[in-house]
């Protein structure tokens, strides 16, 4: 865990991400909140990161029907036939 001084030039985008995911100490939270409130560029970067997190949280990943069909076809062609005794 890194310790951040209250100087605003010590905060990085990584710190803002940690802030978003609440992976910071109470002291860091206070410093980052102040940093965001006093620095327009930091506030803009924070908002961009928040928008990105929101978009990532709403994404669902599913294979296309074509991909599923290709995998199933391959599986059928390369699987051993079931035998009955």
C-alpha positions in Angstrom: 0.0 0.0 0.0 1.4 3.4 -1.0 1.2 6.4 1.3 0.2 9.6 -0.4 1.2 13.0 0.9 -1.5 15.6 0.9 0.3 17.5 -1.9 -2.0 17.4 -4.9 0.8 16.8 -7.4 1.4 13.4 -5.7 -2.0 11.9 -6.9 -2.0 9.9 -10.0 -4.8 8.4 -12.2 -4.1 5.1 -10.4 -4.9 6.9 -7.1 -8.2 8.1 -8.6 -9.1 4.5 -9.6 -8.3 3.3 -6.1 -10.5 6.1 -4.8 -13.4 5.0 -7.1 -13.1 1.4 -5.9 -12.7 2.5 -2.3 -9.2 1.0 -1.9 -7.7 3.9 -0.1 -7.1 5.0 3.5 -9.3 7.6 5.1 -6.4 10.1 4.9 -6.0 9.5 1.2 -9.8 9.9 0.7 -9.7 13.3 2.3 -6.7 14.3 0.2 -8.2 13.1 -3.1 -11.6 14.7 -2.4 -9.8 18.0 -1.8 -7.6 17.5 -4.9 -10.7 16.8 -7.1 -12.6 19.8 -5.7 -9.7 22.2 -6.2 -8.2 21.1 -9.5 -10.3 21.3 -12.7 -8.1 18.9 -14.6 -8.2 16.3 -11.8 -12.0 16.7 -11.6 -12.3 16.2 -15.4 -10.1 13.1 -15.2 -12.0 11.7 -12.3 -15.3 12.2 -14.2 -13.8 10.5 -17.2 -12.8 7.5 -15.0 -16.2 7.4 -13.4 -17.9 7.4 -16.8 -15.6 4.6 -17.9 -16.3 2.5 -14.8 -20.0 2.9 -15.4 -19.7 1.8 -19.0 -17.6 -1.2 -18.1 -20.1 -2.2 -15.4 -22.9 -2.2 -18.0 -21.1 -4.3 -20.6 -22.0 -8.0 -21.0 -19.8 -10.4 -22.9 -21.4 -13.1 -25.0 -20.1 -14.9 -27.9 -21.7 -14.4 -31.3 -24.0 -17.1 -32.7 -21.4 -17.8 -35.4 -18.7 -18.4 -32.8 -20.9 -20.8 -30.9 -21.8 -22.6 -34.0 -18.2 -23.0 -35.1 -17.2 -24.4 -31.6 -20.1 -26.8 -31.6 -19.4 -28.0 -35.2 -15.8 -28.6 -34.3 -16.7 -30.5 -31.2 -19.1 -32.7 -33.1 -16.5 -33.4 -35.8 -13.7 -34.2 -33.4 -15.5 -36.0 -30.5 -15.4 -39.8 -30.3 -18.6 -41.5 -31.2 -20.6 -42.9 -28.3 -20.7 -46.6 -28.5 -23.3 -48.9 -27.0 -22.3 -52.4 -25.7 
